[in-house]
C-alpha cells in the first residue's frame, strides 16, 4: 500500500488482506501524478500466448464512454465535483465473457474495476478493421474512376 490512508474512504477499495496486490490512494484523493509514463513488462519470452484478441470494432460499438464525478454510494452526495471521463465496469463486463473477464476486475464484489490498458489491443484491432475497410473502399473507388470516361 502506498499513501496515507490507502484504501480508506467512503467507497474504500476493500479488503487489504490479499497478496500480490498494490494499493495506492483512497477515495478522497483527486489525482495521481507521475513525471514519466509507466512501463509495463511485455517481453514475449515471459508469456504463454493463448491466441489473438478477438474483440474489435463490434465490441467497441457497445462501449459507452461516460463523464462522471465521484459520489458516496451511501448518501449519493458528491465526494469530488471534478469531472472525469471513463467507463462503466458493469457495462464492459456484460460485453466480455463474464465467466472469464479480462478488462474488468471483479475480485472485489463491492467495487468493480476496469484495466483501461487492456482496451488498447481492442482499439488496435478496430483501427486495423477500419484500415482494411478503407483500403477496400479506395480500391473500389479507383476501379470505378477507371471505368468512367
Secondary structure as UniProt FT lines:
FT   TURN            4..7
FT   TURN            10..11
FT   TURN            27..28
FT   HELIX           44..46
FT   HELIX           57..61
FT   STRAND          66..71
FT   TURN            73..75
FT   STRAND          78..86
FT   HELIX           89..95
FT   HELIX           98..100
FT   STRAND          104..105
FT   TURN            109..110
FT   STRAND          113..114
FT   HELIX           116..119
FT   HELIX           120..147
//
